[in-house]
Amino acid sequence: MMSIRQGPPLENDRAAEMNDRMPEISPEKPTLRAALQGLSLHGAIFFRAEYTEAWAYESPSPADLAAILEVGRDRMTLFHIVATGACEIVLDSGESLTATAGEVIVIPYGNRHVMRGETPADSVPPIASLMDEPPWHELPVLRHGGGGDRTDVVCGYLDCEDPLFDPGLAALPPVFAVRPTGAASAWVEASIQYALDGSSGSMTSRLAALLLTEILETHLATAPAADEGWLAALRDPLLAPVLAAVHRQPQRHWTVSDLAELAAVSRSTLDQRFRDLLDRPPMGYVRDWRMHVAKELLGRGDITVNAVARAVGYEAVEAFSRAFRRTHGRSPADWRGGRLRNPSDSASS
């Protein structure tokens, strides 16, 4: 069964409370946070849902969803905050993940996907058929499912022209989940409660932008040279095509000559630009990106170590294990075991 109701309007004291909870930037914070705070993000928390087992829905295509929300672009970044229960996201391209209460799912390029519960549902309706058409003057609440165990999800979107969200650069995986830790965890929990309590549209854009900034900072903390100039490198006209190629094909046996050809410069010029912006030579970046991707894949728990090794360009799992240990301080199996036993302890390792 499904129904939609409107939540109560946001009160002024509630807005003031959320402002007080929002994290501040101090001069000691790493440059990654400062760079993320500089992104021009526009969006909102646009509905919350109460799903009961068994349940499932299919999202619109990126272009269709952009048209529904009237954002003026052909795609957007989506996020789902799992407040209670558990759910699975399956993209059309086959990537999938399961998230539980306290995690934030991000679909940075807005890929079409199915979201579902733990029990197979009889049907997978399009979500547009379950909701009233926008504009929504108050936060809509969607109820859908068979009446079993409940999962609460807060859903939002963001629009940004920054190259970080360009699917061609592939700087982010098509779907990932983050469990915030420390101060970020407390603020995300407050954000969840804020959305569950219901709100008008007056605070949603800033709330959504700050929330995604927190999540991206946690997720990107292990990106190669994240604190030295990684976001600047994505915008650099010389490095952008090189990074896009490495991101799309981490398994390829790259050489400096290959990368220099992509940039249409000499090997020495390319080497200097990598060192200036990323504080490492080109092949050092290739190695570090492979380890970054490997960590993402291992965190999913449904891919063998051998398959992860092949996905990042290692024919021998022993060589991959040695490289992973040098970068992350643990073998792939040990890192995965720690992540699956206690996701919050492994989030920043």
MIMI-974282 format. One line per 10 residues: for each residue x, y, z of N, C-alpha, C, O. Coordinates in steps of 0.05 Angstrom, whole numbers. Layout:
# MIMI-974282
X,Y,Z,X,Y,Z,X,Y,Z,X,Y,Z  ...
This chain:
# MIMI-974282
17,-24,0,0,0,0,18,25,0,40,24,9  6,47,-10,22,71,-13,4,95,-8,-19,96,-16  14,115,7,0,140,9,21,162,12,44,157,20  13,186,7,30,210,9,16,230,27,-7,236,23  31,241,45,21,263,61,42,284,62,65,279,57  34,308,69,53,330,72,61,334,101,45,332,119  87,338,105,97,343,132,91,371,141,85,388,124  94,376,167,88,403,178,110,423,169,132,415,165  103,449,167,122,469,159,145,471,180,141,465,203  168,480,171,191,484,188,187,508,206,180,530,196
191,505,232,189,528,250,215,543,251,236,531,246  214,569,258,238,585,259,258,575,278,282,576,272  250,565,302,269,556,321,283,530,312,306,525,319  269,514,296,281,490,285,303,497,265,324,485,264  298,518,248,318,527,229,342,538,244,365,532,236  338,553,266,360,564,281,376,541,293,401,543,294  363,520,303,377,498,315,395,484,295,418,477,301  385,480,270,401,467,250,425,484,242,446,474,237  421,511,241,443,529,236,465,525,256,489,525,250  457,523,282,477,520,303,492,494,301,515,492,309
480,473,290,492,447,288,511,445,264,528,427,263  508,462,244,523,460,220,553,462,225,561,480,240  570,445,214,598,445,219,612,470,209,605,481,188  632,480,224,647,503,216,674,494,204,684,473,210  685,511,187,712,506,176,732,522,192,728,547,195  753,510,201,774,524,215,798,524,197,801,508,179  817,544,201,841,545,184,858,520,184,873,515,166  855,503,205,871,479,207,859,456,191,873,436,187  835,459,181,823,438,166,838,434,139,848,453,129  839,409,129,853,404,104,840,419,81,817,426,81
856,423,60,847,438,37,824,423,22,808,437,8  821,397,25,799,383,12,773,395,22,755,400,5  769,399,47,744,410,57,740,438,46,718,445,38  761,454,47,758,481,36,750,481,7,733,497,-2  762,463,-9,755,461,-37,726,451,-41,712,462,-58  717,432,-25,690,422,-27,670,444,-19,649,446,-31  677,459,2,659,481,10,656,502,-12,637,516,-13  676,503,-30,675,523,-51,659,514,-75,654,530,-93  649,489,-75,632,480,-97,605,494,-97,594,501,-76  596,500,-120,569,513,-123,548,491,-125,543,481,-147
536,484,-103,517,462,-101,489,474,-97,484,491,-80  470,465,-114,443,474,-112,425,449,-111,427,431,-128  407,448,-92,389,425,-91,372,426,-66,366,447,-55  363,403,-58,344,401,-36,341,373,-26,347,354,-40  331,370,-2,319,345,7,291,346,-3,275,363,5  284,327,-21,258,330,-35,236,311,-27,213,316,-33  242,289,-12,221,274,0,233,255,21,257,249,20  216,246,38,224,224,56,204,201,52,182,205,44  214,177,58,198,153,52,197,134,75,216,131,90  174,121,78,171,100,98,164,75,82,141,71,74
184,58,78,180,33,62,176,10,81,190,8,102  158,-8,74,154,-32,91,157,-57,73,148,-58,50  170,-78,84,175,-102,69,148,-115,60,129,-116,76  147,-125,36,167,-124,15,162,-99,-2,139,-92,-7  183,-87,-12,180,-62,-27,202,-59,-47,224,-71,-44  197,-44,-68,217,-37,-88,206,-15,-105,181,-11,-107  223,1,-118,215,20,-138,237,24,-158,260,18,-152  231,35,-181,250,41,-202,251,71,-205,231,84,-208  275,82,-206,278,111,-209,275,118,-239,277,101,-256  269,144,-244,269,153,-272,297,154,-283,317,151,-268
300,158,-309,326,163,-320,336,190,-310,320,207,-301  362,195,-311,372,222,-302,358,245,-316,351,264,-303  354,243,-343,342,265,-357,312,268,-349,303,291,-345  298,246,-345,270,248,-337,267,260,-309,250,276,-304  285,251,-290,283,262,-263,290,292,-263,278,307,-249  310,300,-279,317,328,-281,293,344,-291,288,367,-282  279,333,-310,255,347,-321,233,349,-300,220,370,-298  229,328,-285,208,328,-264,214,350,-243,196,364,-235  240,351,-235,247,370,-214,254,398,-225,258,417,-210  254,401,-252,258,426,-265,284,440,-256,283,463,-248
306,425,-258,331,436,-250,347,449,-273,367,462,-268  337,446,-297,350,458,-320,375,445,-330,390,456,-346  380,420,-321,403,405,-330,394,376,-337,371,369,-331  412,361,-349,403,334,-358,410,312,-337,404,289,-342  423,319,-315,428,299,-294,434,314,-268,439,338,-268  434,299,-246,440,311,-220,451,289,-202,449,265,-208  461,298,-180,471,279,-159,448,273,-140,435,291,-130  445,247,-134,424,238,-116,436,228,-91,458,216,-91  423,231,-68,432,219,-44,408,208,-28,386,219,-29  412,186,-14,392,173,2,403,168,30,423,154,33
391,180,50,400,176,78,383,154,90,358,157,92  395,132,98,381,110,110,378,116,140,397,114,155  354,123,148,349,130,176,344,106,194,355,104,216  329,87,184,324,62,198,323,39,177,317,44,154  328,15,186,325,-8,169,348,-12,150,371,-5,156  342,-24,126,363,-30,107,351,-30,79,327,-34,76  368,-26,59,358,-26,31,381,-33,13,405,-33,20  374,-39,-12,394,-45,-33,389,-27,-56,366,-22,-64  411,-17,-68,410,-2,-93,423,-18,-115,445,-29,-111  410,-20,-138,420,-35,-161,419,-16,-185,397,-8,-193
441,-9,-196,442,8,-220,436,-8,-245,439,-32,-245  427,6,-266,422,-8,-292,448,-21,-302,446,-42,-315  471,-9,-295,496,-19,-305,506,-44,-289,526,-56,-297  492,-51,-268,498,-75,-252,511,-70,-225,510,-88,-208  522,-46,-221,534,-41,-194,512,-41,-173,489,-32,-178  518,-51,-150,498,-52,-128,512,-49,-101,536,-54,-99  496,-42,-82,506,-42,-54,483,-43,-35,460,-36,-42  488,-52,-11,468,-52,10,477,-33,31,500,-31,39  458,-18,42,463,2,62,444,-2,85,421,-10,82  453,5,109,437,2,133,435,29,148,448,48,139
420,30,169,415,54,183,440,69,190,460,57,200  441,95,185,464,112,190,482,117,166,499,134,167  477,102,144,494,106,120,480,125,101,455,127,100  496,138,85,486,156,64,495,145,37,519,142,32  476,139,20,481,129,-7,483,153,-26,466,170,-25  503,153,-42,507,175,-62,508,163,-90,522,144,-95  492,174,-108,492,166,-136,500,191,-151,483,207,-160  527,196,-154,536,222,-163,528,231,-191,526,255,-196  523,212,-208,515,219,-236,486,214,-241,477,215,-264  471,208,-220,442,205,-223,433,181,-239,411,181,-250
449,159,-240,442,136,-256,415,124,-248,407,125,-225  401,114,-268,376,101,-263,382,76,-245,402,63,-249  364,71,-226,369,49,-208,343,38,-197,322,50,-199  345,15,-185,324,3,-169,332,4,-140,354,-3,-133  314,14,-123,318,12,-94,298,-8,-83,274,-8,-91  307,-26,-65,289,-47,-56,296,-55,-27,318,-49,-18  278,-69,-15,283,-79,12,297,-106,11,307,-115,-9  297,-120,34,311,-145,37,295,-169,27,306,-190,21  268,-165,24,251,-187,14,243,-181,-15,234,-158,-20  244,-200,-33,236,-195,-61,208,-185,-62,189,-196,-50
204,-164,-77,177,-152,-81,164,-164,-106,177,-172,-125  137,-164,-106,123,-175,-128,125,-157,-153,124,-167,-175  127,-131,-149,129,-112,-171,149,-90,-165,155,-86,-141  159,-77,-186,178,-55,-183,167,-31,-198,175,-27,-221  149,-16,-186,136,6,-200,155,29,-203,174,32,-187  151,46,-223,167,71,-224,159,90,-202,135,92,-195  178,103,-190,172,119,-166,154,142,-173,138,152,-156  155,152,-198,137,174,-206,108,167,-203,91,184,-199  102,141,-206,74,132,-204,64,131,-175,40,129,-169  83,134,-156,76,132,-128,73,159,-114,66,161,-91
80,181,-129,81,207,-116,64,227,-131,60,225,-155  56,248,-117,43,271,-130,64,286,-146,88,284,-141  55,300,-167,74,315,-183,83,340,-168,67,353,-154  109,348,-171,117,373,-159,105,397,-175,94,392,-197  106,421,-165,123,429,-141,110,422,-115,85,420,-112  127,416,-95,118,410,-68,124,434,-50,147,443,-48  104,444,-37,108,467,-19,117,458,9,127,474,24  112,433,15,122,421,39,134,394,33,129,383,12  151,384,51,166,359,46,146,336,43,133,329,62  144,323,19,126,301,16,136,276,31,160,272,34
118,260,40,124,235,54,111,213,38,87,212,34  128,194,29,119,172,12,117,147,30,136,140,44  95,133,29,91,108,43,86,86,21,68,89,5  102,65,22,99,45,1,109,18,12,129,17,27  96,-4,5,105,-30,13,83,-48,23,59,-42,21  91,-71,33,72,-92,40,65,-93,69,50,-111,77  75,-75,86,66,-74,114,85,-89,133,78,-91,157  108,-99,124,126,-113,141,146,-94,155,139,-71,160  170,-104,160,190,-88,173,195,-62,158,194,-61,133  201,-41,172,201,-14,161,230,-3,156,248,-8,173
233,11,134,258,25,128,251,54,122,234,60,105  263,73,137,259,101,132,283,112,116,306,108,123  277,127,95,297,138,78,291,168,72,268,175,67  311,184,73,309,213,66,323,217,40,347,210,38  310,227,20,321,229,-7,325,258,-15,308,275,-9  347,263,-29,352,290,-38,367,290,-64,375,269,-74  371,314,-75,386,317,-100,403,342,-98,397,361,-83  424,343,-114,441,367,-117,449,370,-146,453,350,-160  451,395,-154,459,401,-181,486,417,-179,487,436,-164  506,408,-195,532,422,-194,546,418,-220,546,396,-232
558,440,-231,572,438,-256,601,431,-253,616,429,-273  611,428,-228,639,422,-224,647,396,-237,631,377,-237  672,394,-247,681,369,-259,680,345,-241,680,322,-250  680,349,-215,678,327,-196,653,310,-203,653,286,-198  632,322,-213,607,308,-219,603,303,-249,581,298,-258  625,304,-264,624,298,-292,628,268,-296,650,258,-290  609,254,-307,612,225,-310,635,218,-329,646,196,-327  643,236,-347,665,231,-365,692,229,-350,709,214,-359  695,244,-328,720,243,-313,720,219,-294,742,210,-286  697,208,-287,695,185,-270,712,187,-244,724,168,-235
711,211,-232,725,215,-207,713,201,-184,726,195,-164  687,195,-186,672,181,-165,660,155,-177,654,154,-201  657,135,-160,643,111,-169,614,118,-175,604,137,-164  600,102,-191,572,109,-198,553,107,-175,532,119,-175  560,92,-154,544,91,-129,563,84,-107,580,66,-110  560,97,-84,576,90,-61,560,98,-36,542,114,-37  568,86,-13,555,92,12,576,99,33,598,88,33  570,118,50,588,128,70,574,127,97,551,135,99  588,117,117,578,118,145,595,140,159,618,135,166  584,163,163,599,185,176,609,177,204,595,162,218
632,188,212,643,182,238,648,209,252,649,230,239  652,208,278,661,231,294,640,253,293,616,248,294  650,278,291,632,301,291,612,300,267,589,309,270  622,291,244,604,289,221,581,271,226,559,276,217  586,249,241,564,230,247,542,244,263,518,240,257  550,259,283,530,273,300,514,293,283,489,296,287  527,307,265,513,326,249,494,313,229,472,322,224  503,291,217,486,276,198,461,266,213,439,266,202  465,255,237,442,246,252,422,268,258,398,264,256  433,292,264,415,315,268,401,322,242,377,330,242
415,319,219,402,325,193,380,306,188,358,313,177  384,280,194,363,260,191,339,267,207,316,267,197  343,274,232,320,281,249,306,305,239,281,307,240  321,325,229,309,349,218,291,342,195,268,352,193  300,325,177,283,317,154,259,300,163,238,303,152  264,282,182,242,265,191,220,281,205,197,273,205  228,303,218,209,320,231,191,335,212,170,346,219  201,337,186,186,352,166,197,380,163,204,392,183  197,391,139,207,418,134,194,430,110,182,417,93  195,457,109,188,471,85,213,473,68,233,462,75
211,486,45,234,488,27,255,509,35,275,511,21  251,524,56,268,547,61,296,540,69,315,556,63  301,517,80,328,509,89,339,486,73,363,479,77  324,474,55,333,449,44,357,451,27,374,433,26  360,472,11,382,474,-7,409,475,8,427,461,2  410,492,29,435,494,44,440,469,60,463,459,61  419,457,71,423,432,86,433,410,68,452,396,75  422,407,44,431,386,26,460,390,17,475,371,16  467,415,12,495,421,3,515,415,25,536,403,20  509,423,49,527,418,71,529,388,78,550,378,85
506,375,76,506,346,81,524,332,61,541,315,69  521,338,35,537,324,15,567,332,18,584,315,13  572,356,26,600,364,31,613,346,52,636,337,49  598,342,74,609,324,95,614,296,85,634,284,90  595,286,69,597,258,59,620,256,39,636,237,40  623,276,21,644,275,2,671,277,15,690,264,7  673,293,35,699,296,49,707,269,61,731,261,59  689,255,74,695,229,85,702,209,63,721,194,65  687,209,41,692,190,20,718,195,5,733,177,-2  725,221,0,748,228,-16,774,230,0,795,236,-11
772,226,26,796,229,43,819,211,34,842,218,39  813,189,21,834,171,12,840,173,-18,856,158,-29  828,193,-31,835,197,-60,863,207,-62,872,222,-44  878,199,-82,906,207,-85,909,237,-84,897,252,-100  926,247,-66,932,276,-64,907,293,-59,906,315,-68  888,282,-44,863,297,-40,869,324,-26,855,343,-32  889,325,-9,894,350,6,914,368,-9,918,390,0  926,359,-31,945,376,-45,933,390,-69,942,413,-74  914,379,-82,904,393,-106,889,376,-125,888,381,-149  876,354,-115,863,335,-132,839,348,-147,836,344,-171
823,364,-133,801,377,-146,811,397,-167,798,400,-187  833,411,-161,845,429,-181,854,413,-205,851,423,-228  865,390,-201,875,373,-223,852,365,-241,855,363,-266  828,359,-230,805,352,-246,797,374,-264,785,370,-286  802,399,-256,795,423,-272,817,431,-291,813,449,-308  840,420,-289,863,428,-305,860,418,-334,857,393,-337  862,435,-354,857,425,-382,878,405,-391,872,389,-409  902,406,-380,922,386,-388,918,359,-374,920,338,-387  912,360,-348,910,335,-333,882,322,-335,880,298,-332  861,338,-341,834,327,-340,831,302,-359,820,282,-350
840,303,-384,836,279,-401,853,256,-391,845,233,-395  876,261,-379,893,240,-369,879,226,-345,878,202,-344  869,242,-326,856,231,-303,831,216,-311,825,194,-300  816,227,-330,792,213,-339,798,185,-350,784,166,-344  820,183,-366,827,157,-377,836,137,-356,828,114,-356  852,146,-336,861,129,-315,837,121,-297,836,97,-289  819,139,-292,795,132,-276,777,112,-289,767,94,-276  774,115,-315,756,96,-330,769,69,-334,755,49,-335  796,68,-336,809,43,-341,833,38,-322,856,38,-331  827,35,-297,850,31,-278,865,4,-283,887,1,-274
851,-14,-297,863,-40,-303,883,-39,-326,898,-58,-330  883,-18,-341,901,-17,-365,930,-14,-356,936,-1,-336  948,-25,-371,977,-24,-365,988,3,-376,1000,3,-398  983,24,-361,991,51,-370,1021,55,-370,1035,43,-353  1030,71,-388,1058,81,-388,1057,111,-388,1037,123,-395  1079,124,-381,1081,153,-382,1077,163,-410,1064,183,-415  1087,148,-430,1083,155,-458,1054,155,-465,1044,173,-480  1039,135,-456,1010,134,-462,996,159,-451,980,172,-465  1003,166,-426,989,189,-413,997,215,-426,981,233,-430  1023,218,-433,1032,242,-446,1018,246,-473,1012,268,-481
1014,224,-488,1000,225,-513,971,235,-510,961,251,-526  958,226,-489,931,236,-483,930,266,-478,911,280,-487  951,276,-465,952,304,-458,964,321,-481,963,345,-480  975,307,-501,988,321,-524,1011,338,-515,1015,361,-525  1027,328,-496,1051,342,-486,1073,322,-483,1069,298,-486  1097,332,-478,1120,315,-473,1118,301,-446,1103,309,-429  1133,279,-443,1132,265,-418,1142,283,-395,1132,281,-373  1163,299,-401,1173,316,-379,1153,337,-371,1151,344,-347  1139,348,-390,1118,368,-384,1096,356,-367,1087,367,-347  1087,332,-375,1067,318,-360,1076,312,-332,1061,316,-312
1100,302,-329,1111,296,-303,1112,320,-285,1104,318,-261  1120,343,-296,1121,367,-279,1093,376,-270,1090,385,-248  1074,374,-289,1047,382,-281,1035,364,-259,1022,374,-241  1040,338,-261,1031,320,-240,1044,328,-213,1030,328,-193  1070,333,-214,1084,340,-189,1074,367,-178,1072,370,-153  1068,386,-195,1059,412,-186,1032,411,-173,1027,423,-152  1013,395,-185,986,395,-175,979,372,-157,962,374,-139  993,349,-160,986,325,-145,1009,315,-128,1006,295,-114  1032,328,-129,1054,322,-112,1064,293,-116,1073,280,-97  1063,283,-140,1073,256,-147,1075,254,-177,1062,269,-192
1092,235,-186,1095,231,-215,1070,217,-227,1054,206,-212  1067,217,-253,1043,204,-265,1039,176,-257,1016,169,-250  1060,159,-257,1055,131,-250,1050,127,-221,1037,108,-213  1059,146,-204,1052,145,-176,1022,150,-172,1010,137,-155  1011,168,-188,982,173,-187,967,148,-196,947,140,-184  976,136,-218,963,111,-228,962,90,-206,941,78,-202  985,86,-193,986,66,-172,967,73,-149,952,56,-140  967,98,-141,950,106,-118,920,105,-125,904,98,-108  914,112,-150,886,110,-158,876,81,-158,854,75,-150  893,63,-168,886,35,-167,880,26,-139,861,11,-135
896,34,-120,892,26,-92,867,39,-81,853,27,-64  860,63,-90,836,76,-82,812,61,-92,792,56,-77  812,53,-117,790,37,-129,788,10,-116,766,0,-110  811,-2,-110,811,-29,-97,797,-27,-70,782,-45,-63  803,-6,-56,790,-3,-30,759,-1,-33,744,-12,-17  751,14,-53,722,17,-58,710,-11,-64,689,-18,-52  723,-26,-81,712,-52,-89,712,-72,-66,693,-87,-62  733,-72,-50,735,-90,-27,713,-84,-7,703,-102,7  707,-58,-4,687,-50,15,659,-61,9,642,-62,26  654,-68,-16,628,-79,-24,623,-107,-13,600,-114,-7
644,-123,-9,641,-149,3,631,-171,-15,630,-194,-6  624,-164,-40,613,-185,-58,631,-191,-81,623,-204,-100  656,-182,-80,676,-187,-101,700,-200,-89,710,-192,-68  710,-221,-102,734,-235,-91,759,-217,-93,760,-199,-110  778,-223,-77,804,-208,-78,816,-212,-105,828,-193,-116  815,-236,-117,826,-241,-144,812,-222,-164,826,-211,-181  786,-220,-163,772,-203,-182,779,-174,-178,782,-159,-198  783,-165,-153,791,-137,-148,819,-133,-160,824,-112,-172  837,-152,-156,864,-149,-167,863,-145,-197,877,-127,-208  847,-161,-211,845,-158,-240,832,-132,-248,840,-120,-268
813,-123,-232,799,-98,-239,817,-74,-238,811,-54,-251  839,-75,-223,857,-53,-220,884,-59,-233,904,-45,-227  885,-79,-251,908,-82,-268,930,-101,-258,952,-100,-268  924,-118,-238,944,-137,-228,936,-165,-237,915,-175,-231  954,-178,-252,949,-206,-260,954,-226,-238,942,-247,-237  972,-219,-220,979,-236,-197,968,-224,-171,975,-201,-165  952,-239,-157,940,-229,-132,962,-223,-111,958,-206,-94  984,-238,-112,1006,-233,-93,1017,-204,-97,1022,-190,-77  1021,-196,-122,1031,-169,-127,1011,-148,-118,1019,-128,-107  986,-153,-123,965,-135,-114,965,-133,-84,963,-111,-73
967,-155,-70,967,-155,-41,990,-139,-30,987,-124,-10  1014,-142,-42,1037,-127,-33,1032,-97,-37,1039,-81,-19  1022,-89,-60,1017,-61,-65,996,-49,-46,999,-27,-37  975,-65,-41,954,-55,-23,964,-52,5,958,-33,18  981,-71,14,992,-69,41,1010,-45,44,1010,-31,64  1026,-39,23,1043,-15,24,1027,10,26,1036,29,40  1004,11,13,988,35,13,971,38,38,969,59,50  958,16,46,937,17,67,946,4,93,931,5,113  970,-8,94,980,-19,119,969,-46,126,977,-58,147  951,-57,111,939,-84,116,935,-98,90,934,-86,69
934,-125,91,928,-140,67,899,-135,59,883,-126,75  893,-140,33,865,-136,25,845,-151,42,824,-141,49  851,-177,48,833,-193,64,829,-182,92,807,-181,102  851,-173,104,849,-161,131,833,-136,131,817,-131,149  838,-119,111,823,-93,109,794,-99,106,777,-86,119  787,-117,87,759,-123,83,746,-135,108,724,-127,115  760,-153,122,749,-164,146,743,-143,167,722,-144,180  761,-124,170,756,-103,189,733,-85,181,717,-76,198  731,-79,155,710,-63,145,682,-76,149,663,-62,158  680,-101,144,655,-115,146,647,-119,175,623,-119,182
667,-122,193,661,-126,221,652,-99,234,634,-99,251  666,-78,226,660,-52,239,664,-30,218,686,-18,216  643,-23,202,647,-4,180,657,23,189,673,35,175  649,33,213,658,59,221,687,60,227,700,81,224  699,38,237,728,38,243,744,38,218,767,48,219  734,28,196,750,26,172,745,48,152,757,50,131  726,66,159,718,87,140,741,105,132,741,114,110  759,111,150,780,129,145,807,116,142,828,130,140  809,89,143,835,76,142,844,72,114,866,62,109
